[in-house]
């Protein structure tokens, strides 16, 4: 069962260089990296295809220079793609007029930035209310809404502080509150936690998951951190040199890396944290009727406390609590000690 | 043409052609030594081929004033209208600060409302100081204005302040709007660059006459002249700081759906606020710098007092009026600098006067001042009995110095004149224009590509072709010697203070203050001691131009990566080796830019030293001013601007190359 796609990006290209549009067309439908560079074009995004489904966290992961930030800016049309289609709820954004884009961005989209992009001269309250002020919402209403958002991210009491008085983590909470103030349908997060210390980053990742469990937005999340991608994503697209090399659930990517490049990333990731119980479980009920239970959608790592407590089998239940199968200690050991590689 | 477009191929080609420089130099020297007989036209530009630019400009200005029209509206009507528009806020400011609001004319005038009493003005400035920074700044501002009152300069100072209060907002808003437009439209940016270059390098004297003709004699013409001089930095800083707004802030504005207008006024301009305030400070300081020159076309106030005192050689009076300008400059400089870094306080809730305590206090001060003025005449007008004057003291001091040390001063002056100034002047004047032009074109080509070569060659040729060559060479000689001396003093001073934090802070305070002095003030003490002439001019120029020499040396040396110094020390370099092999080398690009600024300062001061009887382009401009000849003044002014542009471009190209060679460029 898959939710309908909120955002579809088809064959999107972004090339830098003079007269890129015409020269890309001249090179044929799928020119290689070398052909593009030979033509003097600098490819930032090459033939990207993604689908973001309603309510899912779609992570675009890539190292610096892989084109991920350019792609997310193409998706919101902050950067004009050279070729392709971007459908938002079926509407092609690339044919929308400037006025329509302003309207869509005002009401349907929100974005969180790597370096927070808070306006330094405005208080927390004014920053959060800023998107509403731009729309012309009257002061009382926008400030009430902003206060709600500030409470949502746990910054109540800091409304009249200025950005420079806040820590990095707090500043990004303001950024998150601001991006949510207009109740966007589509939420872009461009490396939102990359500029933060590891401890704060983990704290905010948790906070982000908590918010999403309540808000259920369609999310495009950019990161260069594979662990973060695994932890947060419903699905991941991995980018290299402007192209998407693999797209799938964390589990699929960890279990079946498509290229050596992707395998390099998966090597250091504990599989137990990516693989779901349902993937390695065996059919049939456990031999011990009193065995502890675990959800089929949980990760194998979530089931490990039961094994540590001495159980050799765990009962697996589906979303409704009905028995779905059993997870054996040896299956887990098998998973952790290799097996699945390649 | 900036340094950035030096391509790597260029560098490769250059290193392969090392013999070109010696060859060009040799040819140049050969021409100088042996060419006089063979090629007389290379030394004296042929009279028949002169470009009659003076006549052209003169008749163009005449046409502009008398005939130029769009339909029934004549161009001079437009300029007079602008003058009338500027006059409205000026009258208001003047009434408020100096004359009071009057009804009727002349001696029949009835004062409806007196000007703001002087203690209230002082307290208001204190309040502004408190608002932007705190108690110390408040005390400083009040001290400066009290100083003005005590020395009996209050009336003139308020006239000056009124014109500053009008010129600065117009300059700031105008510069901001043009800068924003240039930021939005790259073609406008490209078109504005040469215009701004000319506005900044052209001596003010040169355009006083056309302004006088178009806008009429009076304070508003002075405001227009001030604007031409003070607006360019604001324009440049606006464009620059808008470009430097982080791209994420720009993305944010677009993501929340800002329209273009919202983007500019609610996102970009506020985000660039700090840098823009630096521009405001620049406008204020440059406007104050113009105060004396502006008084030549009717600005009145302190500038007029200085000028009048200079004319009747009353040094004491001139010095006091000059100090009053300095006091005002220091106060306004510190206030605007503090405003630039002012931290916005968190908003307070409560009734109106709680939320805006400063506005409430200001209203209270004004009302209390007027009420007190009703009963106490001493509040209405600063009583003469309380005034101090030091002018007798200064006159006596100068007299004493001259009586006792005249021979020494004369000896120093003559020694330097005969052994340094005169020979160098002869050398410069004897150089062939064709050789210099060709050499400059060659230097431009080698350092920055054929476009720069074309520019430097063409500008040099224009100077010769308009008949300004000899005067330009005299300008170069004075400028060159003064720059050399300023660098010879400034660089060692910079080296000495760069590593000593406390000393540097003290020196910084001194050079900051020196920079707030209007350039005329430098003339006075030198004239008192050395009379008029080239030597006096040189001393004044050196004193004025030494500031950038010190500042850029220190900036360059302090900017050297400390890890490199550590590495040098770890390799066992002696302190001297570290200085010469590491620090000075890496600071070379900044020191070159310091040289550039020193030359620019020297050139702008040179024009003013025309008042003490030099024979250079400055004098030409000044003569044209007294004869109200717009053509002559503008041509000479343009020649000065061309010299400035040539040196600026060449040195910038050299600095960029040095930086590239040192691997300091960040591409």
Interface residues (C-beta under 8 A of the other chain):
Chain A: X73 X76 X78 X101 X102 X103 X104 X105 X106 X107 X109 X110 X111 X113 X114 X115 X116 X117 X119 X120 X121 X122 X123 X130 X131 X133 X134 X135 X160 X161 X162 X182 X188
Chain B: X246 X248 X249 X251 X252 X254 X255 X256 X257 X258 X259 X262 X266 X267 X270 X271 X273 X343 X344 X346 X347
